[in-house]
Amino acid sequence: MPEALLRYERLAAELAGMIADGVLASGDRLPSVRRLAQERRVSVSTVVQALRQLEDRGMVEARPQSGHFVRRPMPLRPEPLLRPTPEGAVPVDISQRLMRILQAGTRPGVAPLAAALPASSLLPVAALHRLYAGVARRHPKLLEGGSHVNMDEPALVRQLVRRSLAWGGPLPADEFVITNSCTEALGLCLRAVTKPGDSVAVESPAYYLMLQLLETLGLKALEIPTDPRSGISVEALDLATRNGGIAACLIVSNGSNPLGCVMPDARKRQFAELTAVRGIAVIEDDIYGDLHLEGDRPWPIKAFDRTGNVMLCSSFSKSLSPSLRIGFIAAGRHRAAIALQKTVTSGGTNPLTQLVLAEYLESGGYERRLRTLRRAYGQQVEAMRLAVGRHFPAATRIAQPQAGYVMWVELPEEMDTMRSYERAIAENLAYVPGELFSASGMYRNCLRLNCGNPHSPKIEDAVRRLGRIFSTP
């Protein structure tokens, strides 16, 4: 990448940060191009490119003979509606359609709006490379053995216990099981507490990977209405489980995927108490908990668990690198059953990577990384909201994520985003159609967009072209 490009992107990011933090308020005039060039010691053309990028993102506007000004924010679109869901549990059948969508979305040249992956520029790849080299040098015998009994590196478990202080902990070290990903963690928990034919309560809309896991394990999904701001309806879960029949509940309470909502603490407490009384095992995915966009780090439901009923699952794929393939479970009273499942399915998790992650966490670099990511994702989510507001049909509703970097969009009722997908992918535009977030095929007029990449003219153009597709029959 040319150095000039790096300079203008860096300047654009700095100015965007000042706008997001309120240092530059709505309506404020930015310093002149010449002054910015002098103060930042860059060329005039670099400043012009940076300002154009901010214009494309809808953050600043140029006024003839006056300069550049912070643009007044676009009014918030209404959020998606809370929808009634089917009363009974249903089998899941989405995998074939989903795999076709995800594979098409990763083809070269396709705008990265489908899979929820962070941009490589946001990942500490160089630091991780150095740690891998150092750990391999200091522990030359690390890869010579293996164990299906002692699978968890104590150094990493110790760091997770320390981190659990921010989750309402500390959690006991003997609760943790290190896994090959958050996906494996969720699957191990399901295998430990369900059997084929059981029904599992899920949010609606629900993360499609969770639905895939239910499908592959022969489990049924009971969809529970989920509010775009406050999360799963505890009242609806109460009604749906009064007569029993639900073995477990799969939930993302912090940064629900795809809505991005964070459950308030009071509702998390109610949820934990209700599921404990009803004997419903809780499997909680907290992968976006560290990537909250507002306020302090939200506690998971696990913080309100008094019976060991909640299995907390997470990983570092969204914050450090998807390629690390390191996840974990704080398993509560289900630890022995989960460890057995781990032993017979995949054995130990790569010890080299476990130690690399432990050293990274111990260095303090992770907290610094999180501060950078939260700011970047907050800016990217807002830029995507503005872009969708500019280019999608007027009746579009947009969720306002409180954590993570995905955005749920609800189009006018007559739209069918699965039917529109073929036209979009033919133009190298990808997204995830809404019906893949429902076991019963709901949300046909909805879609999920990935906001994991810095907003750029190419992203803006992709959103514009998607809006054109959704605005024409």
N, C-alpha and C positions, 0 to 999 in steps of 0.2 A: 504494500500500500504506500503511495507516495507520501513523503513527509508533509507536503502542503495540505493534503487531505487530512492528515492527523491533526495539524494545527487548527484548521477551521472547525473540525468536529470538536476538538477540545474547547475552543472558544465558545462554540454554540452550547456545549454542555455546561460551561461555567455560567453563561448568561441565563440559561434555562433554570439552573439551580437557584440563582438569585431571584428569579421570578417565582419559582415554586416556594421559596422560603419567605417571600414577601418583601425582600430587600428592594426589589423593583416591583412596585404595585401597579395594578390595573390603571392604565392611562398615563403612566410615567413616560417621560421622554428618555430614550437611551442616549448615552454619549454619542457624539458624531463619529462617523467612520474614521476620520483623520485622527481624532483624539483616541479612539480605541486602538488604532494601529500604533500610535505613539506609546500609550500606556502599556500595552501588551507586547510591544516590540515584535509586531508581525507586520506583514505587508497589507496594504489597503485591499488588495484582491482577496486575501484571507479573511478579512473582516466582512467584506461584501458576501463571500460565500457563506460565512457563519450566519449572517443576518438572513440570507435567503433560505437557509435551512430552517431557521426559526419561523420565518413567514410560512413555509410549507407546513410546518407543524401547528400553525394557527396561534403561535404565542406572541408574535409581534406583527405590526403592520406598518407599512411605509406610507407617509403622507407627503404629497408633493410640496416641495419647498420648505418642509418642516422637519424631516428626519424620520426616525423610527420610534414607535411607541409600543408599550406593552398593550397587547390587545385585551379588550374587555372579554371576560370569559363567556363562552356560549352558555346559555341557560341549560340546566340539567334536563335531559329528556326523562320522561316518566320511567320508573323501573318496571321490569317484567311483572306480570300478574301472578299471584299465588293461585295455582290451579288445583281443582279436585283431582284425586287419583283413583285408580281402580280399587275396589274394596278387598279383593282377594289377591293372594300371591300367584304369580304367573311364572312359567318357565322363561328362560332367557335364550334369545337366539339373535345375537348381533355380530358375532365374531367375524364371519366371512365378509359382511358389508364393511365392518370397521377396518379390517386389515387392508382391504382394497383402498379405502379412503386414506389411511395413514401411509401406505406405500406410495400412492400417487403424490401425496403432499411432500415427500422427501426427494422427488426427482430433481435433478439439476435444473436450475432456472425457474423453479416454482417459488412464488412469494411465500415466505415462511410464516404463514398465518394459521397453520393447522396444529401440528404437534407442539405441546407445551414445553419447549426447550429454550434455555437461556442462550443468548448470543455468546459465541466463543470469546469475544472481546471483553466480556464481563467476568470471565473465569480466571483464577490464579494459576494458569497452566504452568508458567515458568517456575513458580515457587514449588508446585507439586513435583515437577521434574527434579528439582534440586533435592527435595526431601527423599524421593525414591532412590536417587543415587547415594545419598548419605546413609539411609537405613540399610540398603544392600551392602554398603561397604562396612558398616559397623556390625552387621549381623550376617556374616557370610554363610552360616549354616541354616538360615531361616527357612529356606525352601527345600531342605534335604529330608524333612520328615513331614508328618501330618498326624492329625488326631480326629477321630469321630467322637471323642469324649470331652477332651479339653479344647473347645472350639473358639473360645473368646479370649482375646489378648487382654490381660489385666490392665495394661496401660490405657487402652481405649475405653474399657469399662469405667476406669477411674475418671476419665475425662467426661464421660456421659453422666456419671453421678454428679460431678461438679456442675455440668450444664443443667441438670434437672432442678437445680435451685431456682432457675427462672421459669420452671414449669409448675411451680407450687410444691416442689420436693423439699428435701432431697429424697430420691428414690433409692431403695436398697440395691447394692451391687448385684446381689444374687437374683434379682428380677430380670436382668438383661440377657438377651440372646442376640449375638451379632449375626446378621444375615447378608445375603448377596445382593439385596436391594430392598426397597420398601415393598415392591411387588411380591417378592418372596416372603417378606414378613407377613403381609396380609394373607397370602395363601396358606402359610403355616398355621396361622391363627384359625382360619376357617377349617382346616383339616382337623385341628385339635378339638374343636367344639361343635362340629356339625357332622352329619352323615348324609349321603345322597338322598334326595327327596325332601330334606328339611327346607323350611322357609326362613329367609333372612330379610330383615327390614333394612331398607336403604332410603337415602334421601331421594327426592324427585324434584328436579333432575339429578341424576347420580353420575359419578365419574364412570366413564365407559369401561375402564380397566377393571373396576370392581364388578361390573356386570359380567365381563368376560370371565372373571374368576368363578363367579356363581355358575355360569354356563358350563365351564370345563369340569366343575366338581359336581354337576348334577343337582344344583340347588335352585330353589325358586326365589323370586324377588317380590317382596311386598313394598310397594312404593308409598312413601309417606310425604305429604305435602311439605315443601320447604320454602320459607320466606326469603326473598332476596336480601334482606337486611339482618334478620334475626335467626336464620337457620331453620333446622327441622322443627316441625310443629310437635311439641311434647304432648299437647292435648290430643292431636290426631294419633300419635303413637299409643297413648293411653287407651283410646277407644279401640284401636286395632288389635291390642294385645290382651284385652280383658279376659278373653276365653282361651288364652294360651296359644300354643301352636307355632310360636316364633322362637327359633333356636338362638339367633344372634342378631346383632345390628351392626352394619358397616356404616361408618360416619366420618366425615371430615368437618370437624367443628370450627377449625381455624383456617379460613381461606377455602371454603367449600369449592370443589371443582365440579361444575363450571361457574357457579354464581359468585364466588369470591367473598361470601359473607362470613362473618365471625359471630358465633353465638354469644350472647351476653352471659356473664357468669351465673346470674340467677337461673337462667334456663339450663345451663350446663349442670348446675346442682340438681335441679328437678329431674333432668334426664338421668343422671347417675343414680339418684334415689329410686326412680321408677323402674329402671332396668334391673337394679339389684333386687328389689322386692319381687319383681316378676320372674326372676331367674333367667334373664336374657343376657347372654354374654355380649360385651361391647368390644368391637374392634375399631380403634380410632386411628385414622391416618392423620398425622400432624406434620406432613412434609412441608406445608407452607407456614407453619407457626412462627418460624424465625423471620419470615418475609412479610410481616405485617406492615401495612402502609400507614396506619394511624396509631398514635399513642404508644403505650408500653406493650411489651411482648405479652400476648394473651395467653392465659393458662389453658391447657387442654381439659377435657372432661376428666381425664385421669387425676387431676388435682382434687377432684371432689369425690373420688372413689374411696369408700371406707371398707370395702369388702374384698378387694383384690379382683373385682369383676371386670375391670377395664384393661384391655391389652393395647398399649400405646405403640404405634408403629411409625417409623420415619426413616429418612436417609439424608444424604448430603448431595443428592444428584441435582437439585435445583439451586443450590447455593455454592457448591464447589466445582463439581464436574459430574455429568451423567455417566462418564466412563469409570468412575471409581467403583461403582457397584458395591457400595457398602451401605447397609441399612441396619436397623436394630429394632428390637421389641423390648419394652418394659412390660413383662408378661403377667404380673400379679400372681394370683393363685394358679394360673394355667401354665406356669413356667415349665414344669416337668413334662407335660403333654406336648408342649411346643418344642422343647429341646429334643424329645424323641422323634418328632416329625422331621426336625432339621437333620438329625443324625441319619435317618434312613432315606432322605431324599437328596441331600446335597453335601452332607458332612460339614467340615470346617470351612469358614470363609478365609480368603487369601490373607495369611498372616502379615505379609509384607505391606499390603495396603492398609491393614488395620493399624500397624505401627506408624505408617506415614500419616494417616489421619490423626492418630493420637498426638504426634509431634506437632502437627499443624494447629490442633486445638490448644495444646499447651503453650504454644508460642504467643498466643493472643492475636494472631493474624485473622482468625475467624471472625471475631467481633468487629475488627476494622473492616473486613470484607462485607459483613452484613450491613454496616452503616452505608457503605457505598452502594450495595445492591438495593437496599430499601429506597434510597433516593433515586437511583436510576429507574427502578421498576415503577415507582410512583410517577415519575415524569413520563415514562413510556405508556403507562395505563391512561394517564390524562391526555396524552397526545392522541392515543387511539380513540378515546371517547370523543374528542373534538373532531377527528377525521370522520368517524362514523356519523356524528351529528351533521357534518357538512354534506356528506355524500349519499347517505342511505335515505330511503323514503321517509316522508315527514312523520308518519305514524309509528316509526320505529321506537321501541323501548330499549333502554340500555341499563344493565346492572352496574352498580357502582362498587367495584371490588374493594374490600377492606384488607385483603391480604392476597399474596400471590401475584400472578401476572397473566391471568386469562380473563376474557371478557365475554359475558353472555349477552346475546343480542336477540330481541324478539321483533320480528318483522310483522307487517300486517297479516291478519288471519288467513287470507287467501293464498299466501306464499307457501311453497313447498321447497325447503332448502336441499332436500335430497334430489329432487327433480332438477333443481338449478345447478347441482354440482357438476354434472357432465359439461355444461356450457362453461362453467368457471374453470375447471381444470384444463379444458381445451385452450384457455387463455393464460395458462400457467398461474392460476389463482387457486389457492387451497384454503379450506376451512373444515371444521367438523360439523356436519349437519346435526340438528337438535335431536332427531329421533334416536340417535345412537346413545343418548343419555337417558333412555327410558326402556325398560323391559317390555312395556306395553305399547310402544310406538308413539308416545306423546311427543309434543314439541316439534311438529313437522315444520312450523314456521319460524323456528329458532336456529341459531348457530353459535358456535364458540370460536373466538379469535384468540390467537396467541399474541401477547404483548411483550414477549421476551427479548425482542430486538430493538435497538435504538431506532426511534422514528426517523425516517429518512425520506428523501423525495421518492425513492422506489416504493417504500411502504405506503406513503401517501397515495401514489398513483395506483397501487394495488387496491387500496380501499375505495378509491374513486371508481375504478373499473368494476369492482364488486357491487358498489352502489348502483351503477348503471344496469348491471344484470338484474338486480333485485327490483329495479324501477321500471323494467319493461316486461311485457308478457312473454 
